[in-house]
Amino acid sequence: MSVPEIAPFHAIELSALAHRLAAEGQDIIHMEFGQPSTGAPTKAIERAQHVLATDPMGYWESQALRERIARHYHDTYGVSIRPQQVILTCGASPALVLALLSSLTPGMRVALARPGYVAYRNTLKSLHMVPVEIPCGEKECFQLTARAIEALVPAPDALIIASPANPTGTILPEQEFRAIVRVCRERNIRIISDEIYHGLSYGEPAHSALEYEPEALIVNSFSKYFSMAPWRLGWLIIPEDMIDKARARMGNLFLTPSSLSQHAGLVAFDCSEELEGHLVTYRKNRDLLLQALPQMGLNNIPPPDGAFYVYADIGHLTDNSLIFCEELLRDTGVATAPGIDFDPVNGHKFMRFSFAVSTDRIEEAIARMIPWFSAKTDK
Ligand SMILES: Cc1ncc(COP(=O)(O)O)c(C=O)c1O
């Protein structure tokens, strides 16, 4: 068995260029990564400062945080899970690795939407599992459908669901979500649901897969809603019969997440006023961007129901989204992500804007991009 080749994350290359340009004095607006520009909630930082000053800390998994997360599932989704089912991780990324390693074996086939988060495909390949990409178009808002999963022959061993999704922000409609779960149950397909963008919805809140399927594995994190990406803290919810397997893997592969982050994360659950304030900003940014896109000649974009992304078709302007995003960055200082990161087949005709920045930066980005796109369209 050879070491699998996996593609780099092109947005990282663009971000590196953005930082080089900034060092040369160019004013850069960072819309390339899905990371909130706000820091951790104030009270979480205060707690961390106190712990740093008073506690030498050690390897540790916070029982209080596991209990708090279990309570969150009860309060938010009306589902009952035991704190033992919660495994604290260093973000959603290791939670996904743990989910895959605890429920599947090398060679197994895992279905996922295309476009989708770049790491799904690459993590599966790294673990010698086989990604089965389901092309999802504008008609289905780039989301999975029960029909598409029904049509897969042979049935995959597992399915990764992401709602709200990266790079589109679209949310699975409830009926479709239920239908997908039904098909998965009938066809014995294990569900892994990445719920990292929960809490960031602009209409109806997103549903957890646990509401329909208690055997689903749930991946989540403090990186998005809680605005704590650099604190590297997340969690996996695992069915009872897999707890021991997952715990053994967590202990051997990663030991524990940062003790300091766990202290801060527990407090972050009580900072909803500050965190809901971020959502108000994102909503404003989203509206501004959606208004501006037609003026940039970008149309037919399914409005993001959640997260903080717009995925735009630029097929009339380019067939190389990487070069296109690089040109946009050099000319205007606006850093974005090329679609090839999310879709190796059609992504050369798409780009992603992240609007998790302050509203004045979005306004500035729009003011720079409208004339730039107009000039491109007129060529
Ligand atoms: C859909 C999705 N899942 C997982 C991750 C990884 O998040 P974390 O920072 O918690 O590892 C990201 C990061 O952007 C993401 O977009």
The ligand as a Tripos MOL2 file, in Angstrom:
@<TRIPOS>MOLECULE
LIG
   16    16     1     0     0
SMALL
NO_CHARGES

@<TRIPOS>ATOM
      1 C1        -16.8450   22.0810    7.3450 C.3       1 LIG1
      2 C2        -15.6420   22.1700    8.2190 C.ar      1 LIG1
      3 N1        -15.3620   21.1370    9.0340 N.ar      1 LIG1
      4 C3        -14.2680   21.1590    9.8260 C.ar      1 LIG1
      5 C4        -13.4040   22.2400    9.8300 C.ar      1 LIG1
      6 C5        -12.1960   22.2100   10.7250 C.3       1 LIG1
      7 O1        -12.4090   22.9610   11.8520 O.3       1 LIG1
      8 P1        -11.5080   22.9580   13.1710 P.3       1 LIG1
      9 O2        -10.8830   24.3130   13.2280 O.co2     1 LIG1
     10 O3        -12.4530   22.7730   14.3050 O.co2     1 LIG1
     11 O4        -10.5290   21.8530   13.0810 O.co2     1 LIG1
     12 C6        -13.6800   23.3410    9.0190 C.ar      1 LIG1
     13 C7        -12.7830   24.5030    8.9950 C.2       1 LIG1
     14 O5        -12.9190   25.4360    8.2490 O.2       1 LIG1
     15 C8        -14.8280   23.2960    8.1850 C.ar      1 LIG1
     16 O6        -15.1410   24.2960    7.3510 O.3       1 LIG1
@<TRIPOS>BOND
     1     1     2 1
     2     2     3 ar
     3     2    15 ar
     4     3     4 ar
     5     4     5 ar
     6     5     6 1
     7     5    12 ar
     8     6     7 1
     9     7     8 1
    10     8     9 2
    11     8    10 1
    12     8    11 1
    13    12    13 1
    14    12    15 ar
    15    13    14 2
    16    15    16 1
@<TRIPOS>SUBSTRUCTURE
     1 LIG1         1 GROUP 0 **** ****
